[in-house]
């Protein structure tokens, strides 16, 4: 790159000439440039005339990686406003409207003070620089050889800072020579009080920090102004949401009937063995104590039943339920616990009906694919996860590939690039192609639904297309900052969305971290490999702190998995998008188009499953903000160590020692199952699944959890081939739905069920003989004894529509014992049944905490067991709040060491010479 003082070759036209001024437009319109370059950067022809070119881009994950140019300045003027708006919305969500307004006023006042101070500094700087420049110019003209050499050099340097018409200034692009030179003169004279402050924080001379301080004042002031605007917007929305009958009914926990408009696709979540359907909606009419009232406030519907999962956005339905306040900081008037199916009173809009038809036809056309690919391809193309296997989705998450199952910038970049390529083939120029691509972006957002990552990508793509349409240079950082600023101001809830944060962080990593890393890697690796490695590493490192906050886990194999999977993403997406376009007209033809997509999709599935099955695919880490700060601190220490040769040697020695320790620990450790195991609480999610050792390859299973795969996997890891006795404590789905997993590949001798049941267990038995348990009877399997304490056979019979507490209290209560080991297994009994059992409880060493550690506990019951170990079988992030902090505190006060399957995974109780110990398998 030519320096600013270097004279250009004589055959180059001056910067102000029409030929040069139009060079960016000619380059972007020329047929030699590729379609991917169209959405990323200007062509290389701008370099020839002295522009700071950012051509030669590589599009990956929806972001164009721009070539690094040391002379080019990155436009950062929108970064501070974006951060300010994000911070203002994040802080104000969940607060009262008055708090939002107070914060907005405070931010505006501080911003005004900072900007006023910056303006005064700018005026003083301009007057000082102008006076100095006039004096130096006079000295140079009067006597070029007068004064010291230092004075002459200073004067020459001052003149060199002002570009002339014949000296092109590098770093300018597309403004024309006159305007560019004028901007340079303005900046070097001190500039306007706001000009250039975002690009560089003042032009500091020796000993003069006024420019720097003024620049930071401008940045802080503009950021605070945007924070004030964001806080004001949140306050206005909060006022609207918290006024009216819906919010009042929610605070009073009252029931009401209402007509709602569906605002998003229903999401199905399995909780405790049953499917919970979550629907975002907008209440339009509510029937309560005040009669029929019209309103427009957002709510969240929690329902069950397949009818709810079939709803389409913009449909209007009538429903009834109990309103409760939202638990999290959201702009919701309430959460509706819906009773019964929906009653449709209005169909979807034509646009949403078309989008729903495209999604349905794509699912139909995907039937030609392998069963796993049928679920993955629609998820990759339009975000439709309705047919995705939950276990496969978990494998994608463990492997660090979950971003492929949601529509994001990568998908949109591939689609827009393909559309631009087709437009170029059709002969459309720079004016027509962006319009067609813009329509494709709109259609893509409608079909794929406006999720946070889709919105971010759509806004960035729109900015890039506008730049292409107008012939302006495209820069990724301003586009990203502008997208964040616009979206957070329009929808403040995005500031607390993990999906939006992950999308923005990954994009920032690709724009800021990947280009310099790519340049360094190209010195030692081929270009394509360097690009792929830089992209994968930059994206993964950028999102790592957020992922740690979410999951408390650190991905180890994610970078390698992404490197292997990324080459297959583009062909799978292109074939899938083409199939989605054709499917509404001809599902058969769409099936033929989708058939080649099976191979890249199955490759991605293989990578996900193989990576997730590797040992130590994820490592435990502290979750929440503390975990993110710890990870960033560890990263900073690592970078500092790598910059010093001596520290690098220490770092390498520490890594080598750690790896040697891990290898030795795995060689010397007993592995899984641990020898001498007596009882294992399987991690089956929100449910119970307990295994008692009954001999080599044999075990008694007490409850089977909500899913067959979870209990089957636990038994396989324990090498259990035979189950002589299967005890199902009570007929709730989170205890019996996993029975097929117990039977899978194993012989099951007998099933024991509650004597008060109504026969639901027989539906899952699959030919296994079943009999009711009798209180007082004892079963002997080798040295293991099982004694039934409850329930009494004289109790009321259960019904399918019975109250949950009544069914819980009908649980079989067992005492398991053998030499050196005893455990109380009480099912889900609640307070009333626990109270009745207190006189008959023996002292035990292990207590399976009843009902997943809910608050419904009888303190004398817990104390009478005298247990030292308490096992809580509970699902991670369950919607019931299990285990209750009150129950955990009570157990700890009684001297019970509490272990939870949602935190420790499978938990084994092991008999040792010193007594009982526990071993967890994460």
Helices and strands as residue ranges (DSSP letters): H 18-21, H 23-29, H 35-38, H 45-48, E 58-60, E 63-65, H 77-92, H 97-142, H 149-160, H 177-188, H 210-241, H 245-251, E 255-262, E 267-271, E 274-288, E 291-303, H 306-309, E 316-324, E 334-346, H 350-365, G 366-368, H 371-382, H 390-398, G 402-405, H 409-425, H 430-448, H 452-470, H 476-490, G 492-496, H 498-508, I 509-513, H 514-521, H 527-551, E 553-555, H 558-583, H 587-595, H 597-613, E 618-620, H 624-642, H 645-668, E 677-681, E 690-693, E 699-702, H 708-717, E 722-728, H 733-736, H 739-743, E 747-753, H 762-765, E 770-772, E 778-781, E 784-790, H 804-809, E 813-818, E 821-825, H 831-837, G 838-840, E 846-848, G 850-853, H 859-865, E 869-872, H 885-893, E 897-900, H 901-904, E 906-912, E 915-921
